[in-house]
Amino acid sequence: MQRQGRHMERSGSKRALDPGGSGGGGGGDDDERDPKRPRVPALASVIVEALKLDSLQKLCSSLEPILRRVVSEEVERALAKLGPAAAPARIEGRTSPKRIEGPNGSNLQLQFRSRLALPLFTGGKVEGEQGASIHVVLLDANTGHVVTSGPESFAKLDVLVLEGDFNKEKDEDWTEEEFESHIVKEREGKRPLLNGDIHVTLKEGVGTIGELIFTDNSSWIRSRKFRLGMRVSSGFCEGIRIKEAKTEAFTVKDHRGELYKKHYPPALKDDVWRLEKIGKDGAFHGKLNSNGIYTVEHFLQLLVKDQQKLRSVSCIVSLTFEL
């Protein structure tokens, strides 16, 4: 009896120490209670974990270019703080080749879409032909299409003055450094060469120049001509090469010459000398005035009513005007 009692006490102690609690479970319960055996996950949890992993991989892929750009910008800022000692390495590392691809293999470049109204005079508004606005666009040179999306399509641009002989050899490729070496600054003691809206912000890849005025003529530089240039402002699209834009070369004359400027097209109320081939206060101008022809409207009226009389007024009519 004593041995039997001790045996029952030992059995009770084992059950008390059993983490699975009391009760005679089957073999499967023993497997579940054994902490040394790995637990098999349910199928649903495996699927959920797989979906989470796939989503994480996609998120990392989408964040990678953004993180690369942020890191690049921070490195550039750090190099800039180091001062001139780091400049040679920075310049060597960022020397622009002839072609640098943008996002998705695009070849980005700025381009003027308007021709300037010429001639230009100091103090006069810079306009497109026939008074139109001057537009600039961001193009993918590989496709010829305007880039309407992405951060590049909303970049801020600088309007600059370039030497007229920049790229005169018709080589349409240049580096960022070559472009900057041809920027024209104002003469010493003079006001800034350009006055007005010298910045343009792209909207879906298209920008429009506001009011712009030249404060000095172009006679003092080597080529005696200017070009307008456009580049991406500092702090925008860093790490991506966007080729700058330039206009055709043109002359800027002193505003005193505007007193003799022809109008294109002339208005009916303009003085008759605003027409081509009629010089202000010249012999032909005086002869037209003496016959009562003072304005463009008078000239056109006589042209329609009596061409023969108009011819007799001055020989210039038969020589230079097709009546």
Phi and psi in degrees as GROMACS dihedral restraints (atoms count N, CA, C in turn):
[ dihedral_restraints ]
;  ai    aj    ak    al  type     phi  dphi    fc
    3     4     5     6     1   -64.3    20    10
    4     5     6     7     1   -42.2    20    10
    6     7     8     9     1   -62.4    20    10
    7     8     9    10     1   -41.5    20    10
    9    10    11    12     1   -62.3    20    10
   10    11    12    13     1   -39.3    20    10
   12    13    14    15     1   -65.4    20    10
   13    14    15    16     1   -40.0    20    10
   15    16    17    18     1   -65.3    20    10
   16    17    18    19     1   -39.0    20    10
   18    19    20    21     1   -62.0    20    10
   19    20    21    22     1   -41.4    20    10
   21    22    23    24     1   -66.8    20    10
   22    23    24    25     1   -36.6    20    10
   24    25    26    27     1   -64.8    20    10
   25    26    27    28     1   -43.0    20    10
   27    28    29    30     1   -64.0    20    10
   28    29    30    31     1   -38.9    20    10
   30    31    32    33     1   -63.8    20    10
   31    32    33    34     1   -40.0    20    10
   33    34    35    36     1   -65.8    20    10
   34    35    36    37     1   -38.4    20    10
   36    37    38    39     1   -64.3    20    10
   37    38    39    40     1   -40.1    20    10
   39    40    41    42     1   -60.9    20    10
   40    41    42    43     1   -42.1    20    10
   42    43    44    45     1   -67.7    20    10
   43    44    45    46     1   -34.6    20    10
   45    46    47    48     1   -67.4    20    10
   46    47    48    49     1   -34.4    20    10
   48    49    50    51     1   -82.2    20    10
   49    50    51    52     1   -12.5    20    10
   51    52    53    54     1   -69.5    20    10
   52    53    54    55     1   116.8    20    10
   54    55    56    57     1   -65.4    20    10
   55    56    57    58     1   -18.9    20    10
   57    58    59    60     1   -80.9    20    10
   58    59    60    61     1    -1.1    20    10
   60    61    62    63     1    82.9    20    10
   61    62    63    64     1   179.8    20    10
   63    64    65    66     1   -83.8    20    10
   64    65    66    67     1   164.4    20    10
   66    67    68    69     1   115.7    20    10
   67    68    69    70     1   143.4    20    10
   69    70    71    72     1   -91.4    20    10
   70    71    72    73     1    87.6    20    10
   72    73    74    75     1   -79.5    20    10
   73    74    75    76     1   169.6    20    10
   75    76    77    78     1   -83.1    20    10
   76    77    78    79     1  -171.9    20    10
   78    79    80    81     1   -62.6    20    10
   79    80    81    82     1   -36.1    20    10
   81    82    83    84     1   -64.3    20    10
   82    83    84    85     1   -38.6    20    10
   84    85    86    87     1   -65.4    20    10
   85    86    87    88     1   -39.1    20    10
   87    88    89    90     1   -60.5    20    10
   88    89    90    91     1   -37.9    20    10
   90    91    92    93     1   -63.8    20    10
   91    92    93    94     1   -40.0    20    10
   93    94    95    96     1   -71.0    20    10
   94    95    96    97     1   -34.2    20    10
   96    97    98    99     1   -79.7    20    10
   97    98    99   100     1   -15.5    20    10
   99   100   101   102     1   -79.7    20    10
  100   101   102   103     1   110.7    20    10
  102   103   104   105     1   -70.1    20    10
  103   104   105   106     1   -15.7    20    10
  105   106   107   108     1   -79.0    20    10
  106   107   108   109     1   -18.0    20    10
  108   109   110   111     1   -90.5    20    10
  109   110   111   112     1   131.0    20    10
  111   112   113   114     1   -66.6    20    10
  112   113   114   115     1   139.3    20    10
  114   115   116   117     1   -83.6    20    10
  115   116   117   118     1   132.8    20    10
  117   118   119   120     1   -82.8    20    10
  118   119   120   121     1   120.1    20    10
  120   121   122   123     1   -69.6    20    10
  121   122   123   124     1   155.7    20    10
  123   124   125   126     1   -74.2    20    10
  124   125   126   127     1   154.7    20    10
  126   127   128   129     1   -60.8    20    10
  127   128   129   130     1   -39.8    20    10
  129   130   131   132     1   -62.2    20    10
  130   131   132   133     1   -41.6    20    10
  132   133   134   135     1   -68.1    20    10
  133   134   135   136     1   -32.8    20    10
  135   136   137   138     1   -63.8    20    10
  136   137   138   139     1   -43.4    20    10
  138   139   140   141     1   -63.8    20    10
  139   140   141   142     1   -43.9    20    10
  141   142   143   144     1   -61.2    20    10
  142   143   144   145     1   -43.7    20    10
  144   145   146   147     1   -64.5    20    10
  145   146   147   148     1   -38.1    20    10
  147   148   149   150     1   -64.6    20    10
  148   149   150   151     1   -41.4    20    10
  150   151   152   153     1   -64.6    20    10
  151   152   153   154     1   -40.1    20    10
  153   154   155   156     1   -62.1    20    10
  154   155   156   157     1   -42.1    20    10
  156   157   158   159     1   -63.9    20    10
  157   158   159   160     1   -41.4    20    10
  159   160   161   162     1   -64.0    20    10
  160   161   162   163     1   -44.3    20    10
  162   163   164   165     1   -63.1    20    10
  163   164   165   166     1   -38.5    20    10
  165   166   167   168     1   -64.8    20    10
  166   167   168   169     1   -40.1    20    10
  168   169   170   171     1   -64.8    20    10
  169   170   171   172     1   -40.4    20    10
  171   172   173   174     1   -65.2    20    10
  172   173   174   175     1   -40.5    20    10
  174   175   176   177     1   -61.9    20    10
  175   176   177   178     1   -43.5    20    10
  177   178   179   180     1   -62.8    20    10
  178   179   180   181     1   -39.9    20    10
  180   181   182   183     1   -63.8    20    10
  181   182   183   184     1   -40.1    20    10
  183   184   185   186     1   -72.9    20    10
  184   185   186   187     1   -30.1    20    10
  186   187   188   189     1   -82.0    20    10
  187   188   189   190     1   -20.1    20    10
  189   190   191   192     1   -57.0    20    10
  190   191   192   193     1   -50.5    20    10
  192   193   194   195     1   -64.0    20    10
  193   194   195   196     1   -33.7    20    10
  195   196   197   198     1   -66.3    20    10
  196   197   198   199     1   -45.0    20    10
  198   199   200   201     1   -64.3    20    10
  199   200   201   202     1   -38.0    20    10
  201   202   203   204     1   -60.7    20    10
  202   203   204   205     1   -43.0    20    10
  204   205   206   207     1   -65.5    20    10
  205   206   207   208     1   -43.2    20    10
  207   208   209   210     1   -61.3    20    10
  208   209   210   211     1   -44.4    20    10
  210   211   212   213     1   -62.1    20    10
  211   212   213   214     1   -42.2    20    10
  213   214   215   216     1   -61.2    20    10
  214   215   216   217     1   -43.2    20    10
  216   217   218   219     1   -64.5    20    10
  217   218   219   220     1   -41.0    20    10
  219   220   221   222     1   -66.3    20    10
  220   221   222   223     1   -37.2    20    10
  222   223   224   225     1   -64.1    20    10
  223   224   225   226     1   -41.9    20    10
  225   226   227   228     1   -62.2    20    10
  226   227   228   229     1   -42.8    20    10
  228   229   230   231     1   -63.9    20    10
  229   230   231   232     1   -40.2    20    10
  231   232   233   234     1   -64.1    20    10
  232   233   234   235     1   -40.9    20    10
  234   235   236   237     1   -64.8    20    10
  235   236   237   238     1   -38.2    20    10
  237   238   239   240     1   -63.8    20    10
  238   239   240   241     1   -36.5    20    10
  240   241   242   243     1   -69.9    20    10
  241   242   243   244     1   -22.9    20    10
  243   244   245   246     1   -71.6    20    10
  244   245   246   247     1   -18.2    20    10
  246   247   248   249     1    87.0    20    10
  247   248   249   250     1  -163.6    20    10
  249   250   251   252     1   -58.1    20    10
  250   251   252   253     1   -27.0    20    10
  252   253   254   255     1   -61.0    20    10
  253   254   255   256     1   -33.0    20    10
  255   256   257   258     1   -92.1    20    10
  256   257   258   259     1    -7.2    20    10
  258   259   260   261     1   -60.9    20    10
  259   260   261   262     1   -46.7    20    10
  261   262   263   264     1   -56.8    20    10
  262   263   264   265     1   -43.4    20    10
  264   265   266   267     1   -66.3    20    10
  265   266   267   268     1   -38.0    20    10
  267   268   269   270     1   -67.5    20    10
  268   269   270   271     1   -43.8    20    10
  270   271   272   273     1   -64.5    20    10
  271   272   273   274     1   -42.0    20    10
  273   274   275   276     1   -62.8    20    10
  274   275   276   277     1   -38.3    20    10
  276   277   278   279     1   -73.0    20    10
  277   278   279   280     1   -24.7    20    10
  279   280   281   282     1  -109.1    20    10
  280   281   282   283     1    11.9    20    10
  282   283   284   285     1   -59.0    20    10
  283   284   285   286     1   125.8    20    10
  285   286   287   288     1   -82.8    20    10
  286   287   288   289     1   126.2    20    10
  288   289   290   291     1   -75.5    20    10
  289   290   291   292     1   177.9    20    10
  291   292   293   294     1   -62.3    20    10
  292   293   294   295     1   -34.9    20    10
  294   295   296   297     1  -132.4    20    10
  295   296   297   298     1   127.0    20    10
  297   298   299   300     1  -128.2    20    10
  298   299   300   301     1   126.8    20    10
  300   301   302   303     1   -79.9    20    10
  301   302   303   304     1   143.3    20    10
  303   304   305   306     1   -93.3    20    10
  304   305   306   307     1  -159.5    20    10
  306   307   308   309     1   -59.3    20    10
  307   308   309   310     1   141.8    20    10
  309   310   311   312     1    59.0    20    10
  310   311   312   313     1    29.4    20    10
  312   313   314   315     1    75.5    20    10
  313   314   315   316     1    12.5    20    10
  315   316   317   318     1   -74.5    20    10
  316   317   318   319     1   154.3    20    10
  318   319   320   321     1  -114.8    20    10
  319   320   321   322     1    94.5    20    10
  321   322   323   324     1   -87.3    20    10
  322   323   324   325     1   139.5    20    10
  324   325   326   327     1  -155.0    20    10
  325   326   327   328     1   148.7    20    10
  327   328   329   330     1   -87.9    20    10
  328   329   330   331     1   151.3    20    10
  330   331   332   333     1  -151.5    20    10
  331   332   333   334     1   132.9    20    10
  333   334   335   336     1   -73.9    20    10
  334   335   336   337     1   135.5    20    10
  336   337   338   339     1  -108.2    20    10
  337   338   339   340     1     4.0    20    10
  339   340   341   342     1  -129.8    20    10
  340   341   342   343     1   143.8    20    10
  342   343   344   345     1   -91.4    20    10
  343   344   345   346     1   146.8    20    10
  345   346   347   348     1   -80.0    20    10
  346   347   348   349     1   146.9    20    10
  348   349   350   351     1   -79.3    20    10
  349   350   351   352     1   122.1    20    10
  351   352   353   354     1  -116.4    20    10
  352   353   354   355     1   154.5    20    10
  354   355   356   357     1   -79.2    20    10
  355   356   357   358     1   164.0    20    10
  357   358   359   360     1  -106.3    20    10
  358   359   360   361     1   145.5    20    10
  360   361   362   363     1  -127.5    20    10
  361   362   363   364     1   148.8    20    10
  363   364   365   366     1   -61.6    20    10
  364   365   366   367     1   138.5    20    10
  366   367   368   369     1    84.4    20    10
  367   368   369   370     1   -10.5    20    10
  369   370   371   372     1   -96.0    20    10
  370   371   372   373     1   149.8    20    10
  372   373   374   375     1   -70.0    20    10
  373   374   375   376     1   134.7    20    10
  375   376   377   378     1   -79.7    20    10
  376   377   378   379     1   122.0    20    10
  378   379   380   381     1  -133.0    20    10
  379   380   381   382     1   166.3    20    10
  381   382   383   384     1   -81.9    20    10
  382   383   384   385     1   174.6    20    10
  384   385   386   387     1   -56.6    20    10
  385   386   387   388     1   138.2    20    10
  387   388   389   390     1    58.3    20    10
  388   389   390   391     1    31.9    20    10
  390   391   392   393     1    77.1    20    10
  391   392   393   394     1    11.2    20    10
  393   394   395   396     1   -74.6    20    10
  394   395   396   397     1   159.9    20    10
  396   397   398   399     1   -71.6    20    10
  397   398   399   400     1   157.2    20    10
  399   400   401   402     1  -101.1    20    10
  400   401   402   403     1   119.6    20    10
  402   403   404   405     1  -109.8    20    10
  403   404   405   406     1   149.0    20    10
  405   406   407   408     1  -130.8    20    10
  406   407   408   409     1   143.9    20    10
  408   409   410   411     1  -129.8    20    10
  409   410   411   412     1   156.6    20    10
  411   412   413   414     1  -100.1    20    10
  412   413   414   415     1   118.4    20    10
  414   415   416   417     1  -112.0    20    10
  415   416   417   418     1   150.0    20    10
  417   418   419   420     1   -94.4    20    10
  418   419   420   421     1   105.9    20    10
  420   421   422   423     1   -63.1    20    10
  421   422   423   424     1   -21.4    20    10
  423   424   425   426     1   -69.9    20    10
  424   425   426   427     1   -32.2    20    10
  426   427   428   429     1  -111.8    20    10
  427   428   429   430     1   -20.5    20    10
  429   430   431   432     1    79.7    20    10
  430   431   432   433     1     6.6    20    10
  432   433   434   435     1   -96.4    20    10
  433   434   435   436     1   150.8    20    10
  435   436   437   438     1   -71.6    20    10
  436   437   438   439     1   135.1    20    10
  438   439   440   441     1   -83.4    20    10
  439   440   441   442     1   112.2    20    10
  441   442   443   444     1  -106.1    20    10
  442   443   444   445     1    -1.3    20    10
  444   445   446   447     1  -137.9    20    10
  445   446   447   448     1   166.3    20    10
  447   448   449   450     1    91.8    20    10
  448   449   450   451     1   162.8    20    10
  450   451   452   453     1   -61.8    20    10
  451   452   453   454     1   -28.5    20    10
  453   454   455   456     1   -64.5    20    10
  454   455   456   457     1   -29.8    20    10
  456   457   458   459     1   -76.9    20    10
  457   458   459   460     1    -3.1    20    10
  459   460   461   462     1  -124.6    20    10
  460   461   462   463     1    25.9    20    10
  462   463   464   465     1   -74.8    20    10
  463   464   465   466     1   157.7    20    10
  465   466   467   468     1   -94.1    20    10
  466   467   468   469     1   139.8    20    10
  468   469   470   471     1  -121.0    20    10
  469   470   471   472     1   152.2    20    10
  471   472   473   474     1  -104.2    20    10
  472   473   474   475     1   136.0    20    10
  474   475   476   477     1   -97.2    20    10
  475   476   477   478     1   126.4    20    10
  477   478   479   480     1  -130.2    20    10
  478   479   480   481     1   166.8    20    10
  480   481   482   483     1  -108.4    20    10
  481   482   483   484     1   132.9    20    10
  483   484   485   486     1  -116.5    20    10
  484   485   486   487     1   158.8    20    10
  486   487   488   489     1   -61.5    20    10
  487   488   489   490     1   141.4    20    10
  489   490   491   492     1   -66.1    20    10
  490   491   492   493     1   -26.0    20    10
  492   493   494   495     1   -92.4    20    10
  493   494   495   496     1     9.8    20    10
  495   496   497   498     1   -66.1    20    10
  496   497   498   499     1   125.7    20    10
  498   499   500   501     1    64.9    20    10
  499   500   501   502     1    30.9    20    10
  501   502   503   504     1   -68.6    20    10
  502   503   504   505     1   -16.0    20    10
  504   505   506   507     1   -80.3    20    10
  505   506   507   508     1     5.6    20    10
  507   508   509   510     1    70.2    20    10
  508   509   510   511     1    13.9    20    10
  510   511   512   513     1   -79.4    20    10
  511   512   513   514     1   109.5    20    10
  513   514   515   516     1   -82.4    20    10
  514   515   516   517     1     3.2    20    10
  516   517   518   519     1  -105.7    20    10
  517   518   519   520     1   135.7    20    10
  519   520   521   522     1  -152.8    20    10
  520   521   522   523     1   161.0    20    10
  522   523   524   525     1   -92.9    20    10
  523   524   525   526     1   168.1    20    10
  525   526   527   528     1   -61.6    20    10
  526   527   528   529     1   -39.2    20    10
  528   529   530   531     1   -67.1    20    10
  529   530   531   532     1   -39.6    20    10
  531   532   533   534     1   -63.1    20    10
  532   533   534   535     1   -41.3    20    10
  534   535   536   537     1   -61.0    20    10
  535   536   537   538     1   -48.8    20    10
  537   538   539   540     1   -65.1    20    10
  538   539   540   541     1   -29.7    20    10
  540   541   542   543     1   -70.1    20    10
  541   542   543   544     1   -14.1    20    10
  543   544   545   546     1  -106.4    20    10
  544   545   546   547     1     9.5    20    10
  546   547   548   549     1   -72.6    20    10
  547   548   549   550     1   134.9    20    10
  549   550   551   552     1  -101.7    20    10
  550   551   552   553     1   128.6    20    10
  552   553   554   555     1  -101.6    20    10
  553   554   555   556     1   167.2    20    10
  555   556   557   558     1   -67.2    20    10
  556   557   558   559     1   157.1    20    10
  558   559   560   561     1   -69.4    20    10
  559   560   561   562     1   153.9    20    10
  561   562   563   564     1   -58.4    20    10
  562   563   564   565     1   129.9    20    10
  564   565   566   567     1    84.2    20    10
  565   566   567   568     1    -0.9    20    10
  567   568   569   570     1  -100.7    20    10
  568   569   570   571     1   164.5    20    10
  570   571   572   573     1   -71.4    20    10
  571   572   573   574     1   163.9    20    10
  573   574   575   576     1   -52.1    20    10
  574   575   576   577     1   140.2    20    10
  576   577   578   579     1   -60.5    20    10
  577   578   579   580     1   -36.0    20    10
  579   580   581   582     1  -113.0    20    10
  580   581   582   583     1   136.7    20    10
  582   583   584   585     1  -124.9    20    10
  583   584   585   586     1   140.1    20    10
  585   586   587   588     1   120.2    20    10
  586   587   588   589     1  -141.3    20    10
  588   589   590   591     1   -86.2    20    10
  589   590   591   592     1    89.6    20    10
  591   592   593   594     1   -92.9    20    10
  592   593   594   595     1    10.2    20    10
  594   595   596   597     1  -129.6    20    10
  595   596   597   598     1   144.8    20    10
  597   598   599   600     1  -132.5    20    10
  598   599   600   601     1   137.1    20    10
  600   601   602   603     1  -109.9    20    10
  601   602   603   604     1   125.0    20    10
  603   604   605   606     1   -70.1    20    10
  604   605   606   607     1   145.9    20    10
  606   607   608   609     1  -130.9    20    10
  607   608   609   610     1   109.7    20    10
  609   610   611   612     1    54.0    20    10
  610   611   612   613     1    41.8    20    10
  612   613   614   615     1    84.0    20    10
  613   614   615   616     1     4.9    20    10
  615   616   617   618     1  -128.4    20    10
  616   617   618   619     1   134.6    20    10
  618   619   620   621     1  -132.8    20    10
  619   620   621   622     1   156.7    20    10
  621   622   623   624     1  -129.4    20    10
  622   623   624   625     1   128.8    20    10
  624   625   626   627     1   -74.6    20    10
  625   626   627   628     1   135.1    20    10
  627   628   629   630     1   -83.6    20    10
  628   629   630   631     1  -147.1    20    10
  630   631   632   633     1   -74.6    20    10
  631   632   633   634     1   127.8    20    10
  633   634   635   636     1  -138.1    20    10
  634   635   636   637     1   132.7    20    10
  636   637   638   639     1  -136.0    20    10
  637   638   639   640     1   135.0    20    10
  639   640   641   642     1   -84.2    20    10
  640   641   642   643     1   134.4    20    10
  642   643   644   645     1   -99.8    20    10
  643   644   645   646     1    -6.9    20    10
  645   646   647   648     1  -143.9    20    10
  646   647   648   649     1   152.7    20    10
  648   649   650   651     1   -80.9    20    10
  649   650   651   652     1   175.6    20    10
  651   652   653   654     1  -102.9    20    10
  652   653   654   655     1    10.9    20    10
  654   655   656   657     1   -73.6    20    10
  655   656   657   658     1   -15.3    20    10
  657   658   659   660     1   -93.2    20    10
  658   659   660   661     1    -7.5    20    10
  660   661   662   663     1   -98.0    20    10
  661   662   663   664     1   166.0    20    10
  663   664   665   666     1   -53.8    20    10
  664   665   666   667     1   -49.9    20    10
  666   667   668   669     1   -83.7    20    10
  667   668   669   670     1   -12.5    20    10
  669   670   671   672     1    62.5    20    10
  670   671   672   673     1    18.8    20    10
  672   673   674   675     1  -139.9    20    10
  673   674   675   676     1   154.0    20    10
  675   676   677   678     1  -112.6    20    10
  676   677   678   679     1   167.3    20    10
  678   679   680   681     1  -133.9    20    10
  679   680   681   682     1   150.1    20    10
  681   682   683   684     1   -87.7    20    10
  682   683   684   685     1   138.5    20    10
  684   685   686   687     1  -124.4    20    10
  685   686   687   688     1   159.8    20    10
  687   688   689   690     1  -141.0    20    10
  688   689   690   691     1   132.8    20    10
  690   691   692   693     1  -142.2    20    10
  691   692   693   694     1   163.3    20    10
  693   694   695   696     1   -72.3    20    10
  694   695   696   697     1   134.2    20    10
  696   697   698   699     1   -66.9    20    10
  697   698   699   700     1   154.0    20    10
  699   700   701   702     1   -60.9    20    10
  700   701   702   703     1   137.8    20    10
  702   703   704   705     1    95.4    20    10
  703   704   705   706     1    -5.1    20    10
  705   706   707   708     1  -115.9    20    10
  706   707   708   709     1   138.5    20    10
  708   709   710   711     1    54.7    20    10
  709   710   711   712     1    38.4    20    10
  711   712   713   714     1   -67.8    20    10
  712   713   714   715     1   140.7    20    10
  714   715   716   717     1    89.5    20    10
  715   716   717   718     1    -7.6    20    10
  717   718   719   720     1  -119.9    20    10
  718   719   720   721     1   128.0    20    10
  720   721   722   723     1   -84.3    20    10
  721   722   723   724     1   117.3    20    10
  723   724   725   726     1  -116.0    20    10
  724   725   726   727     1   116.0    20    10
  726   727   728   729     1   -65.4    20    10
  727   728   729   730     1   138.2    20    10
  729   730   731   732     1   -74.3    20    10
  730   731   732   733     1   165.4    20    10
  732   733   734   735     1  -111.9    20    10
  733   734   735   736     1   155.5    20    10
  735   736   737   738     1  -149.0    20    10
  736   737   738   739     1   151.8    20    10
  738   739   740   741     1   -93.1    20    10
  739   740   741   742     1   179.1    20    10
  741   742   743   744     1   -69.1    20    10
  742   743   744   745     1   158.4    20    10
  744   745   746   747     1   -71.6    20    10
  745   746   747   748     1   145.2    20    10
  747   748   749   750     1  -149.8    20    10
  748   749   750   751     1   161.9    20    10
  750   751   752   753     1  -101.6    20    10
  751   752   753   754     1   138.2    20    10
  753   754   755   756     1  -110.0    20    10
  754   755   756   757     1   120.3    20    10
  756   757   758   759     1  -100.0    20    10
  757   758   759   760     1   160.3    20    10
  759   760   761   762     1   -65.7    20    10
  760   761   762   763     1   147.1    20    10
  762   763   764   765     1   -60.9    20    10
  763   764   765   766     1   -19.6    20    10
  765   766   767   768     1   -61.3    20    10
  766   767   768   769     1   -29.1    20    10
  768   769   770   771     1   -70.3    20    10
  769   770   771   772     1   -17.0    20    10
  771   772   773   774     1   -67.6    20    10
  772   773   774   775     1   -20.7    20    10
  774   775   776   777     1   -61.5    20    10
  775   776   777   778     1   -23.4    20    10
  777   778   779   780     1  -112.3    20    10
  778   779   780   781     1    15.9    20    10
  780   781   782   783     1   -72.5    20    10
  781   782   783   784     1   135.7    20    10
  783   784   785   786     1   -78.2    20    10
  784   785   786   787     1   153.1    20    10
  786   787   788   789     1  -105.7    20    10
  787   788   789   790     1   135.0    20    10
  789   790   791   792     1  -128.2    20    10
  790   791   792   793     1   110.5    20    10
  792   793   794   795     1   -80.0    20    10
  793   794   795   796     1   156.7    20    10
  795   796   797   798     1   -71.7    20    10
  796   797   798   799     1   147.1    20    10
  798   799   800   801     1   -86.6    20    10
  799   800   801   802     1   157.2    20    10
  801   802   803   804     1   -60.5    20    10
  802   803   804   805     1   -33.1    20    10
  804   805   806   807     1   -87.5    20    10
  805   806   807   808     1    -0.6    20    10
  807   808   809   810     1   -66.3    20    10
  808   809   810   811     1   149.6    20    10
  810   811   812   813     1   -59.2    20    10
  811   812   813   814     1   148.1    20    10
  813   814   815   816     1   -62.4    20    10
  814   815   816   817     1   -26.9    20    10
  816   817   818   819     1   -69.4    20    10
  817   818   819   820     1    -9.5    20    10
  819   820   821   822     1   -70.2    20    10
  820   821   822   823     1   -13.6    20    10
  822   823   824   825     1   -75.0    20    10
  823   824   825   826     1   150.3    20    10
  825   826   827   828     1   -60.5    20    10
  826   827   828   829     1   147.8    20    10
  828   829   830   831     1    76.4    20    10
  829   830   831   832     1     3.2    20    10
  831   832   833   834     1  -119.0    20    10
  832   833   834   835     1   107.4    20    10
  834   835   836   837     1   -81.2    20    10
  835   836   837   838     1   141.6    20    10
  837   838   839   840     1   -63.6    20    10
  838   839   840   841     1   127.4    20    10
  840   841   842   843     1    64.9    20    10
  841   842   843   844     1    16.2    20    10
  843   844   845   846     1   -83.4    20    10
  844   845   846   847     1   179.8    20    10
  846   847   848   849     1   -61.9    20    10
  847   848   849   850     1   -43.2    20    10
  849   850   851   852     1   -69.6    20    10
  850   851   852   853     1   -36.5    20    10
  852   853   854   855     1   -62.1    20    10
  853   854   855   856     1   -43.6    20    10
  855   856   857   858     1   -64.5    20    10
  856   857   858   859     1   -38.4    20    10
  858   859   860   861     1   -69.1    20    10
  859   860   861   862     1   -38.0    20    10
  861   862   863   864     1   -64.1    20    10
  862   863   864   865     1   -43.6    20    10
  864   865   866   867     1   -62.1    20    10
  865   866   867   868     1   -40.7    20    10
  867   868   869   870     1   -66.0    20    10
  868   869   870   871     1   -17.3    20    10
  870   871   872   873     1  -104.1    20    10
  871   872   873   874     1    18.8    20    10
  873   874   875   876     1    79.5    20    10
  874   875   876   877     1    15.5    20    10
  876   877   878   879     1  -105.0    20    10
  877   878   879   880     1    97.0    20    10
  879   880   881   882     1  -107.1    20    10
  880   881   882   883     1   -27.4    20    10
  882   883   884   885     1  -123.7    20    10
  883   884   885   886     1   169.5    20    10
  885   886   887   888     1   -61.6    20    10
  886   887   888   889     1   -36.2    20    10
  888   889   890   891     1   -63.4    20    10
  889   890   891   892     1   -43.5    20    10
  891   892   893   894     1   -59.9    20    10
  892   893   894   895     1   -41.4    20    10
  894   895   896   897     1   -62.2    20    10
  895   896   897   898     1   -45.2    20    10
  897   898   899   900     1   -68.6    20    10
  898   899   900   901     1   -36.7    20    10
  900   901   902   903     1   -62.6    20    10
  901   902   903   904     1   -45.0    20    10
  903   904   905   906     1   -69.2    20    10
  904   905   906   907     1   -32.9    20    10
  906   907   908   909     1   -61.6    20    10
  907   908   909   910     1   -38.6    20    10
  909   910   911   912     1   -79.4    20    10
  910   911   912   913     1   -39.7    20    10
  912   913   914   915     1   -81.8    20    10
  913   914   915   916     1   -42.2    20    10
  915   916   917   918     1  -150.1    20    10
  916   917   918   919     1    85.6    20    10
  918   919   920   921     1   -65.8    20    10
  919   920   921   922     1   -33.8    20    10
  921   922   923   924     1   -64.7    20    10
  922   923   924   925     1   -40.2    20    10
  924   925   926   927     1   -66.1    20    10
  925   926   927   928     1   -38.4    20    10
  927   928   929   930     1   -64.6    20    10
  928   929   930   931     1   -36.6    20    10
  930   931   932   933     1   -65.9    20    10
  931   932   933   934     1   -37.6    20    10
  933   934   935   936     1   -73.6    20    10
  934   935   936   937     1   -19.8    20    10
  936   937   938   939     1   -63.6    20    10
  937   938   939   940     1   -41.6    20    10
  939   940   941   942     1  -158.5    20    10
  940   941   942   943     1   144.2    20    10
  942   943   944   945     1   -67.7    20    10
  943   944   945   946     1   -18.1    20    10
  945   946   947   948     1   -62.1    20    10
  946   947   948   949     1   -28.6    20    10
  948   949   950   951     1   -64.1    20    10
  949   950   951   952     1   -45.0    20    10
  951   952   953   954     1   -74.5    20    10
  952   953   954   955     1   -22.7    20    10
  954   955   956   957     1   -86.7    20    10
  955   956   957   958     1   -36.1    20    10
  957   958   959   960     1  -120.1    20    10
  958   959   960   961     1   -14.1    20    10
  960   961   962   963     1  -110.8    20    10
  961   962   963   964     1   133.9    20    10
  963   964   965   966     1   -88.7    20    10
  964   965   966   967     1   105.4    20    10
